[in-house]
Amino acid sequence: MYKRQRLQRVHDSATRSAHLVNQLLTLARAEPESVMAHDRQRFDLQRMAQAVTAEWVPRALRLHIDLGMEQDSHDDVARIAEPSVWIEANELLMREALSNLIDNALHYAGSGSQVTVHAGPSPLKPGVAVLEVTDNGPGIPATDHARVFERFVRGTDTGDGCGLGLAIVREIVERSAGQVELRQALPQGLCVRIELPMAAP
């Protein structure tokens, strides 16, 4: 039994180290001097969000978390005809940003929680696309919302994250001429909201 525990600790340590290395590599790709940060393509934000969310569903099921995409309409025909949300950015980096947000939500929201991804045009700001990840977990105190975007700062003492996820998201979004902010979800939880300029039709 003691050997099994030692092996588990070694495995956990190796997993955390690999995660940290991957996060640092992603951060380097998103920095201003990186070629990838300036390599932009026109793509459908909504379709990208659907694909990334689907990739995370198996993990969410294992954690007993309800992960899904929010639809703007409850009508099946309207959903099929739902318009695309075109933006110009590096699609690989934007996928990484959304993956970080979903990973954080699954990690900290807790078993039995709900995590919802939404992508669409802003109802209040013409020409702006919105990407949101909302959970009904414990959230982060409003006083820490700005601080958690700094590197190696975590919003909670629980878990084994390295404190780079939100810093990576901010770096990627800013390189894409967008902005990101945290909001309190009601009645409880956290909403991470990204706003990006929509591409010309």
C-alpha positions as CSV (number, residue, x, y, z in Angstrom):
1,M,0.0,0.0,0.0
2,Y,2.8,2.4,0.9
3,K,4.5,1.8,-2.5
4,R,1.3,2.4,-4.3
5,Q,0.9,5.8,-2.5
6,R,4.5,6.8,-3.4
7,L,3.9,5.8,-7.0
8,Q,0.7,7.8,-7.1
9,R,2.5,10.9,-5.7
10,V,5.2,10.5,-8.4
11,H,2.5,10.2,-11.1
12,D,0.7,13.3,-9.8
13,S,3.9,15.3,-9.7
14,A,4.8,14.3,-13.2
15,T,1.3,15.2,-14.4
16,R,1.5,18.7,-12.8
17,S,5.0,19.2,-14.3
18,A,3.8,18.3,-17.8
19,H,0.8,20.6,-17.4
20,L,3.0,23.5,-16.3
21,V,5.3,22.9,-19.3
22,N,2.4,22.9,-21.7
23,Q,1.0,26.1,-20.2
24,L,4.3,27.8,-20.5
25,L,4.6,26.8,-24.1
26,T,1.1,28.1,-24.8
27,L,1.9,31.4,-23.1
28,A,5.1,31.8,-25.2
29,R,3.1,31.2,-28.4
30,A,0.6,33.9,-27.4
31,E,3.2,36.6,-26.6
32,P,3.5,39.6,-28.9
33,E,6.8,38.6,-30.4
34,S,5.5,35.1,-31.3
35,V,4.8,34.5,-35.0
36,M,1.7,32.5,-34.1
37,A,0.2,35.5,-32.3
38,H,0.2,37.5,-35.6
39,D,-1.0,34.6,-37.7
40,R,-4.8,35.2,-38.0
41,Q,-7.5,33.5,-40.0
42,R,-11.2,34.1,-40.5
43,F,-13.3,31.5,-38.7
44,D,-16.6,30.9,-37.1
45,L,-16.3,31.4,-33.4
46,Q,-19.6,29.6,-32.7
47,R,-18.6,26.5,-34.6
48,M,-15.2,26.5,-32.9
49,A,-16.8,26.8,-29.5
50,Q,-19.2,23.9,-30.2
51,A,-16.2,21.6,-31.3
52,V,-14.1,22.5,-28.3
53,T,-17.0,22.0,-25.9
54,A,-17.7,18.6,-27.3
55,E,-14.1,17.5,-26.8
56,W,-14.4,18.2,-23.1
57,V,-17.8,16.4,-22.5
58,P,-16.2,13.0,-21.7
59,R,-14.1,14.5,-18.9
60,A,-17.1,16.5,-17.6
61,L,-19.1,13.2,-17.5
62,R,-16.4,11.5,-15.5
63,L,-16.5,14.4,-13.0
64,H,-20.3,14.3,-12.8
65,I,-20.5,17.8,-14.3
66,D,-23.1,19.0,-16.7
67,L,-21.2,20.7,-19.6
68,G,-23.0,22.1,-22.6
69,M,-23.5,24.9,-25.1
70,E,-26.2,27.5,-24.5
71,Q,-28.4,28.2,-27.5
72,D,-29.9,31.6,-28.3
73,S,-33.1,29.9,-29.4
74,H,-35.2,27.0,-28.1
75,D,-36.6,26.3,-31.6
76,D,-34.9,23.4,-33.4
77,V,-35.3,25.0,-36.8
78,A,-33.8,28.3,-35.6
79,R,-30.9,26.5,-34.1
80,I,-30.1,24.8,-37.4
81,A,-30.2,28.1,-39.2
82,E,-28.3,29.9,-36.5
83,P,-26.0,32.5,-38.1
84,S,-22.2,32.1,-38.0
85,V,-20.1,34.4,-35.8
86,W,-17.1,35.3,-37.9
87,I,-13.9,36.7,-36.3
88,E,-10.3,37.1,-37.3
89,A,-7.8,35.6,-34.9
90,N,-5.5,32.6,-34.5
91,E,-7.9,29.8,-34.3
92,L,-5.5,27.4,-32.6
93,L,-4.8,30.0,-29.8
94,M,-8.5,30.7,-29.4
95,R,-9.2,27.0,-29.0
96,E,-6.5,27.0,-26.4
97,A,-8.1,29.9,-24.6
98,L,-11.5,28.3,-24.5
99,S,-10.0,25.0,-23.4
100,N,-8.3,26.7,-20.5
101,L,-11.6,28.3,-19.4
102,I,-13.5,25.0,-19.6
103,D,-10.6,23.2,-17.8
104,N,-10.7,25.8,-15.0
105,A,-14.5,25.5,-14.7
106,L,-14.5,21.7,-14.5
107,H,-11.6,21.8,-12.1
108,Y,-13.0,24.3,-9.6
109,A,-16.8,24.2,-10.0
110,G,-17.1,20.7,-8.3
111,S,-19.1,17.5,-8.8
112,G,-22.8,18.1,-9.6
113,S,-22.2,21.6,-11.0
114,Q,-23.2,23.0,-14.4
115,V,-20.8,24.6,-16.9
116,T,-22.2,26.4,-19.9
117,V,-20.4,27.7,-22.9
118,H,-22.0,30.5,-25.1
119,A,-20.8,32.1,-28.3
120,G,-22.7,34.6,-30.3
121,P,-23.0,38.3,-31.3
122,S,-23.3,40.8,-28.5
123,P,-26.9,41.9,-28.1
124,L,-25.7,45.4,-26.9
125,K,-22.6,46.0,-28.9
126,P,-22.9,45.8,-32.7
127,G,-19.9,44.3,-34.4
128,V,-18.8,42.5,-31.2
129,A,-18.7,38.7,-30.7
130,V,-19.0,37.2,-27.2
131,L,-17.6,34.0,-25.9
132,E,-18.6,33.0,-22.3
133,V,-17.9,30.2,-19.9
134,T,-20.2,30.2,-16.9
135,D,-20.4,27.8,-14.0
136,N,-22.4,27.6,-10.8
137,G,-19.5,26.6,-8.5
138,P,-18.1,28.6,-5.6
139,G,-16.8,31.4,-7.9
140,I,-14.0,33.9,-7.1
141,P,-14.5,36.9,-4.8
142,A,-15.0,40.1,-6.8
143,T,-12.0,41.7,-5.1
144,D,-9.7,39.1,-6.8
145,H,-11.1,39.3,-10.3
146,A,-8.4,41.5,-11.7
147,R,-5.6,39.8,-9.7
148,V,-6.2,36.3,-11.0
149,F,-5.2,37.3,-14.6
150,E,-1.7,37.8,-13.3
151,R,0.8,34.9,-13.9
152,F,1.1,32.3,-11.2
153,V,-1.9,33.7,-9.3
154,R,-4.7,31.3,-8.4
155,G,-8.2,32.2,-7.3
156,T,-8.4,29.5,-4.7
157,D,-6.1,27.4,-2.5
158,T,-7.9,24.2,-3.6
159,G,-6.7,22.0,-6.5
160,D,-3.3,21.8,-8.1
161,G,-3.4,24.4,-10.8
162,C,-0.3,26.4,-11.7
163,G,-2.0,29.8,-11.9
164,L,-1.4,30.4,-15.6
165,G,-4.7,29.5,-17.2
166,L,-6.3,33.0,-17.0
167,A,-3.0,34.7,-17.8
168,I,-2.9,32.7,-21.0
169,V,-6.5,33.6,-21.9
170,R,-5.8,37.3,-21.4
171,E,-2.7,37.2,-23.5
172,I,-4.5,35.4,-26.4
173,V,-7.5,37.7,-26.2
174,E,-5.5,40.9,-26.2
175,R,-3.4,39.7,-29.1
176,S,-6.8,39.3,-30.9
177,A,-7.8,42.9,-30.2
178,G,-10.3,41.7,-27.6
179,Q,-10.9,42.0,-23.9
180,V,-11.7,39.5,-21.1
181,E,-13.3,40.0,-17.7
182,L,-14.8,38.0,-14.9
183,R,-18.3,38.4,-13.7
184,Q,-20.3,37.0,-10.8
185,A,-22.9,34.5,-12.0
186,L,-26.3,34.5,-10.5
187,P,-27.4,33.1,-8.1
188,Q,-23.8,31.9,-7.7
189,G,-20.7,31.0,-9.7
190,L,-18.4,32.6,-12.1
191,C,-18.7,33.9,-15.7
192,V,-15.7,34.5,-17.8
193,R,-16.7,36.8,-20.7
194,I,-14.5,37.4,-23.8
195,E,-15.4,40.1,-26.3
196,L,-13.8,40.2,-29.8
197,P,-14.4,42.3,-32.9
198,M,-16.4,40.5,-35.5
199,A,-14.8,40.1,-39.0
200,A,-16.3,42.0,-41.9
201,P,-19.0,40.1,-43.8
